[in-house]
């Protein structure tokens, strides 16, 4: 029972997931603070840093404005800070894998394979070593 629990805790995926959760939480704090700061600057343009009290026809639409602006800022931060660099890295890695020519060993083995595959199979010997 204890061995199974130890194996579960030390499983690679669980540790990676824990690290990702901690990093995501820390990144969430940064994004939330950045969003609040940016909304403060946006609010200064409109004369108030928080749109929570904005009403339209006696209906409070300020919370909706805050939520939409927060969503847009968070989406932009995630896109430009996480998604774009990740996609660029993946493309660079994909190009790097395609551009690597095979080593001399692999090229020689490929040539031998192709020659063996091209044999006609009637004599078992190909080339200048046969008797007639």
GROMACS elastic network, one bead per residue, 0.5 to 0.9 nm:
[ bonds ]
;  ai    aj funct       b0    kb
    1     4     6  0.52632   500
    1     5     6  0.64191   500
    1     6     6  0.87457   500
    2     5     6  0.50901   500
    2     6     6  0.61179   500
    2     7     6  0.85898   500
    3     6     6  0.50453   500
    3     7     6  0.61219   500
    3     8     6  0.85241   500
    4     7     6  0.50876   500
    4     8     6  0.61176   500
    4     9     6  0.86717   500
    5     9     6  0.61933   500
    5    10     6  0.85885   500
    6     9     6  0.51642   500
    6    10     6  0.60817   500
    6    11     6  0.84312   500
    7    10     6  0.51980   500
    7    11     6  0.58863   500
    8    11     6  0.53166   500
    8    12     6  0.89695   500
    8    14     6  0.76594   500
    9    12     6  0.84700   500
    9    14     6  0.66672   500
    9    15     6  0.74956   500
   10    13     6  0.85360   500
   10    14     6  0.71220   500
   10    15     6  0.68212   500
   11    14     6  0.55519   500
   11    15     6  0.66514   500
   11    16     6  0.89122   500
   12    15     6  0.53324   500
   12    16     6  0.62094   500
   12    17     6  0.85531   500
   13    16     6  0.50700   500
   13    17     6  0.59742   500
   13    18     6  0.85492   500
   14    17     6  0.50035   500
   14    18     6  0.61444   500
   14    19     6  0.86563   500
   15    18     6  0.50585   500
   15    19     6  0.62475   500
   15    20     6  0.85726   500
   16    19     6  0.51395   500
   16    20     6  0.61029   500
   16    21     6  0.85598   500
   17    20     6  0.50028   500
   17    21     6  0.60704   500
   17    22     6  0.86428   500
   18    21     6  0.50643   500
   18    22     6  0.62444   500
   18    23     6  0.85921   500
   19    22     6  0.51873   500
   19    23     6  0.60901   500
   19    24     6  0.83887   500
   20    23     6  0.51120   500
   20    24     6  0.58465   500
   20    25     6  0.84305   500
   21    24     6  0.50150   500
   21    25     6  0.60758   500
   21    26     6  0.86339   500
   22    25     6  0.51177   500
   22    26     6  0.62814   500
   22    27     6  0.85609   500
   23    26     6  0.51127   500
   23    27     6  0.60038   500
   23    28     6  0.84290   500
   24    28     6  0.59249   500
   24    29     6  0.86331   500
   25    29     6  0.64321   500
   25    30     6  0.88587   500
   26    29     6  0.52138   500
   26    30     6  0.65372   500
   26    31     6  0.88235   500
   27    30     6  0.50651   500
   27    31     6  0.61783   500
   27    32     6  0.85536   500
   28    31     6  0.50699   500
   28    32     6  0.60015   500
   28    33     6  0.85185   500
   29    32     6  0.51126   500
   29    33     6  0.61327   500
   29    34     6  0.84747   500
   30    33     6  0.52424   500
   30    34     6  0.60387   500
   30    35     6  0.84848   500
   31    34     6  0.50119   500
   31    35     6  0.59564   500
   31    36     6  0.85618   500
   31    73     6  0.85626   500
   31    74     6  0.64695   500
   31    77     6  0.71412   500
   31    78     6  0.83246   500
   32    35     6  0.50543   500
   32    36     6  0.61896   500
   32    37     6  0.86214   500
   32    70     6  0.84778   500
   32    74     6  0.76935   500
   33    36     6  0.51323   500
   33    37     6  0.61858   500
   33    38     6  0.85732   500
   34    37     6  0.51186   500
   34    38     6  0.60745   500
   34    39     6  0.84906   500
   34    73     6  0.85925   500
   34    74     6  0.87131   500
   34    77     6  0.89051   500
   35    38     6  0.50809   500
   35    39     6  0.59580   500
   35    40     6  0.84123   500
   35    69     6  0.86234   500
   35    70     6  0.62400   500
   35    71     6  0.89684   500
   35    73     6  0.60579   500
   35    74     6  0.67552   500
   35    77     6  0.88499   500
   36    39     6  0.51113   500
   36    40     6  0.61030   500
   36    41     6  0.88075   500
   36    70     6  0.79479   500
   37    40     6  0.50200   500
   37    41     6  0.65451   500
   37    42     6  0.87885   500
   38    41     6  0.51391   500
   38    42     6  0.62263   500
   38    43     6  0.84829   500
   38    73     6  0.80547   500
   39    43     6  0.58259   500
   39    44     6  0.84525   500
   39    49     6  0.67785   500
   39    50     6  0.75169   500
   39    66     6  0.81501   500
   39    69     6  0.74581   500
   39    70     6  0.75778   500
   39    73     6  0.85779   500
   40    43     6  0.50054   500
   40    44     6  0.62412   500
   40    45     6  0.89500   500
   40    48     6  0.80938   500
   40    50     6  0.70019   500
   41    44     6  0.50960   500
   41    45     6  0.67969   500
   41    49     6  0.70019   500
   42    45     6  0.53965   500
   42    46     6  0.69213   500
   42    47     6  0.89082   500
   42    48     6  0.86132   500
   42    49     6  0.70456   500
   43    46     6  0.51081   500
   43    47     6  0.60462   500
   43    50     6  0.60427   500
   43    51     6  0.71989   500
   44    48     6  0.54725   500
   44    49     6  0.54374   500
   44    50     6  0.88836   500
   45    48     6  0.75941   500
   45    49     6  0.83776   500
   46    49     6  0.77274   500
   46    51     6  0.89905   500
   48    51     6  0.68867   500
   50    53     6  0.74029   500
   50    54     6  0.86635   500
   50    62     6  0.80109   500
   50    63     6  0.89855   500
   50    66     6  0.74093   500
   51    54     6  0.54813   500
   51    61     6  0.82080   500
   51    63     6  0.66467   500
   51    64     6  0.86354   500
   51    65     6  0.65214   500
   51    66     6  0.59389   500
   52    55     6  0.85872   500
   52    60     6  0.75800   500
   52    61     6  0.74194   500
   52    64     6  0.79984   500
   52    65     6  0.76584   500
   52    66     6  0.66130   500
   53    60     6  0.65644   500
   53    61     6  0.77474   500
   53    62     6  0.53997   500
   53    63     6  0.75351   500
   54    59     6  0.83893   500
   54    60     6  0.58763   500
   54    61     6  0.58737   500
   54    63     6  0.79655   500
   54    65     6  0.85787   500
   55    58     6  0.55648   500
   55    59     6  0.51256   500
   55    61     6  0.54096   500
   55    62     6  0.64291   500
   56    59     6  0.51974   500
   56    60     6  0.64158   500
   56    61     6  0.64576   500
   56    62     6  0.87860   500
   57    60     6  0.83891   500
   59    62     6  0.89210   500
   60    63     6  0.70111   500
   60    64     6  0.82489   500
   61    64     6  0.52902   500
   61    65     6  0.63187   500
   61    66     6  0.87471   500
   62    66     6  0.61062   500
   62    67     6  0.85189   500
   63    66     6  0.50100   500
   63    67     6  0.60704   500
   63    68     6  0.85846   500
   64    67     6  0.50086   500
   64    68     6  0.60796   500
   64    69     6  0.84959   500
   65    68     6  0.52343   500
   65    69     6  0.60997   500
   65    70     6  0.84309   500
   66    69     6  0.52491   500
   66    70     6  0.59573   500
   66    71     6  0.85024   500
   67    70     6  0.50770   500
   67    71     6  0.60606   500
   67    72     6  0.86144   500
   68    71     6  0.51017   500
   68    72     6  0.61895   500
   68    73     6  0.86446   500
   69    72     6  0.51290   500
   69    73     6  0.61487   500
   69    74     6  0.85447   500
   70    73     6  0.52164   500
   70    74     6  0.60717   500
   70    75     6  0.84511   500
   71    74     6  0.51886   500
   71    75     6  0.59606   500
   71    76     6  0.84903   500
   72    75     6  0.50910   500
   72    76     6  0.60747   500
   72    77     6  0.85835   500
   73    76     6  0.51075   500
   73    77     6  0.61335   500
   73    78     6  0.85937   500
   74    77     6  0.51006   500
   74    78     6  0.60838   500
   74    79     6  0.84300   500
   75    78     6  0.52243   500
   75    79     6  0.59839   500
   75    80     6  0.85417   500
   76    79     6  0.50736   500
   76    80     6  0.59917   500
   76    81     6  0.81579   500
   77    80     6  0.53685   500
   77    81     6  0.55991   500
   77    82     6  0.76824   500
   78    81     6  0.53392   500
   78    82     6  0.52260   500
   78    83     6  0.64836   500
   78    84     6  0.87073   500
   79    82     6  0.56480   500
   79    84     6  0.59867   500
   79    85     6  0.87334   500
   80    83     6  0.61745   500
   80    84     6  0.53548   500
   80    85     6  0.72786   500
   81    84     6  0.66485   500
   81    85     6  0.66416   500
   81    86     6  0.86931   500
   82    85     6  0.58260   500
   82    86     6  0.60571   500
   82    87     6  0.86580   500
   83    86     6  0.51425   500
   83    87     6  0.60595   500
   83    88     6  0.85725   500
   84    87     6  0.52321   500
   84    88     6  0.61837   500
   84    89     6  0.86257   500
   85    88     6  0.50581   500
   85    89     6  0.61083   500
   85    90     6  0.86058   500
   86    89     6  0.51048   500
   86    90     6  0.61746   500
   86    91     6  0.86721   500
   87    90     6  0.50490   500
   87    91     6  0.61859   500
   87    92     6  0.85731   500
   88    91     6  0.51743   500
   88    92     6  0.61460   500
   88    93     6  0.86147   500
   89    92     6  0.50535   500
   89    93     6  0.61149   500
   89    94     6  0.85271   500
   90    93     6  0.51202   500
   90    94     6  0.60757   500
   90    95     6  0.86199   500
   91    94     6  0.50236   500
   91    95     6  0.61441   500
   91    96     6  0.84931   500
   92    95     6  0.52066   500
   92    96     6  0.61008   500
   92    97     6  0.87208   500
   93    97     6  0.62569   500
   93    98     6  0.87824   500
   94    97     6  0.52817   500
   94    98     6  0.64743   500
   94    99     6  0.87771   500
   95    98     6  0.52200   500
   95    99     6  0.60845   500
   95   100     6  0.88239   500
   96    99     6  0.52772   500
   96   100     6  0.65037   500
   97   100     6  0.57918   500
   98   101     6  0.79243   500
  100   103     6  0.87759   500
  102   105     6  0.79461   500
  102   106     6  0.58295   500
  102   107     6  0.60516   500
  103   106     6  0.52841   500
  103   107     6  0.61702   500
  103   108     6  0.86286   500
  104   107     6  0.50456   500
  104   108     6  0.60689   500
  104   109     6  0.85575   500
  105   108     6  0.52076   500
  105   109     6  0.61685   500
  105   110     6  0.85271   500
  106   109     6  0.51128   500
  106   110     6  0.60136   500
  106   111     6  0.85662   500
  107   110     6  0.50835   500
  107   111     6  0.62139   500
  107   112     6  0.87035   500
  108   111     6  0.50964   500
  108   112     6  0.62303   500
  108   113     6  0.85973   500
  109   112     6  0.50471   500
  109   113     6  0.60843   500
  109   114     6  0.85577   500
  110   113     6  0.50553   500
  110   114     6  0.61539   500
  110   115     6  0.86242   500
  111   114     6  0.50892   500
  111   115     6  0.61707   500
  111   116     6  0.86014   500
  112   115     6  0.50939   500
  112   116     6  0.61274   500
  112   117     6  0.85193   500
  113   116     6  0.51377   500
  113   117     6  0.60874   500
  113   118     6  0.85937   500
  114   117     6  0.50388   500
  114   118     6  0.61622   500
  114   119     6  0.88800   500
  115   118     6  0.50615   500
  115   119     6  0.64711   500
  116   119     6  0.54266   500
  116   120     6  0.89854   500
  117   120     6  0.84223   500
  118   121     6  0.86944   500
  119   122     6  0.83568   500
  119   124     6  0.79401   500
  119   125     6  0.84715   500
  119   126     6  0.72300   500
  120   123     6  0.78511   500
  120   124     6  0.80017   500
  120   126     6  0.85770   500
  121   124     6  0.53954   500
  121   125     6  0.80834   500
  121   126     6  0.89601   500
  122   125     6  0.82872   500
  123   126     6  0.74667   500
  123   130     6  0.87954   500
  125   128     6  0.87825   500
  125   129     6  0.73714   500
  125   130     6  0.69580   500
  126   129     6  0.73404   500
  126   130     6  0.76011   500
  127   130     6  0.72012   500
  128   131     6  0.85980   500
